[in-house]
Every structure is written in C-alpha cells, then in structure tokens.
Amino acid sequence: MLNLRKFCAEFLGTLLLVFFGCGVAMTVGYAGTLVNVAIALAFGLSIIAIAAMIGDISGCHINPAVSLGMLIDGRMKFSEFIYYVVAQFLGGIAGAGVLALIKRNDFESLLGSNAFAAATETGVHMLGAFVIEVILTFAFVFVVLAITKKAENGKISSFVIGLSLTLVHLMGIPYTGTSVNPARSFGPALMCLFRGNAVPIQQVWLFIAAPLVGAALAALVYRFFYCDKCCCKKCR
C-alpha cells in the first residue's frame, strides 16, 4: 500500500540530490582534481543535508540501488520497494528538469550526466565503466546496510553515508562521472535528450544495470557477514 509521505519524501530527496550534486557538476565542469573534489563533496554533503530533512520519514534512500539492498536484506516489502523506485526516478527527472530550465543555453555540461567511452574524460570502455560502477555501488550500499543496522548509529549514519558517497565519487568521476544511483543518472540523461543530445540516454542502461548489480552483490555479501536471521547459532 502506498505511503504518500514516504513517496513524497523520496521524490523530494532525489530531486534535491540531483539539483545540488549535478548542479555543482554543471557549474564547475569535469576537469581537474579540485573540480572533482568539489563535485564529490556536493553529492556527499547533499546526502547529509537531505537525511536530516527526510531520514525519519522514508529512511532517505533516494537511490534505487539502496532500496534494492534494503529489499534483499528484508528491510522493506516488494510493494514498498516499487513505489520508492518510482518516486526516486520521478524525483531525478524533476531535479534534472529544474537544472535544464536554469541552464537553458549550456549544452556542454550535459546536465551532470554519466557516460563512458569517448563521452568521458578518460575514455573508459564499456566493460571498464560497468565494473567501476558495480564496485563503487557495492561499497556504497554495503556501508549503508552496515551503518543502518543498529539504531544507535542513527546520529552518525548520515555522516558516514555522505562521506562514503564522497569517496566513491572521488574515484569514479574521472571515469564515468559516478552514478551508483540509477535515478540520478536517468533524469539528466532524459533532459539531455530533450536538449538534443542522445548520447547520455543511449548509455544510461549501464548506469541503471551496474548499480543494481553492485547493490545486489552488496546485500548478499552483507547477509553472509551479518547473518542474524540464519539458523546457525555460530553465525550470530
């Protein structure tokens, strides 16, 4: 059953993540170490701020990969997972739409979209981009699952998750622009298509598939390490 408050919270949170994270990327570009640090911090700090806003309402997933991890770990029902993902994709599209409206004459920024091959700074090939996104998402989702496992971690969880997102961006920005979030990638790619650039939407499948694979692997490995619900007493 749809929980309207959670739906709206995930929509708003994803909108703001794209607006601030991709907005900074559009402003500073994609070249140089300090630029990459600025973009990474923008995404990480956005998570911390948004978690303070909606964390108590929806858990502040704002990422289908995180929601998938929660689903596999048994922390949410499938029906809840579906409307979380719908809200996140709609929020990503809305956030990118706001940026497209603001940057009406800026076609070089690609609205903060993700890419591989000739569309990237390093020219990373498709397989390389897929592997990078899987590993980065694996690490990020594993952190989210681990730090949110205990209620007493609530006061520090948003900072740990935000800094972890900053870390994966520092690694991934030169290669793919860093996705680890299908909703964050789809919104900008769709807006680029509306602006006449079809490359991001043609490549966005990778930034949907790879994060979901990474999230599923993270959840399975997490359950192996922290198998509280298994029948083996030695694992507890």
Disulfide bonds with the S-S distance in Angstrom:
none
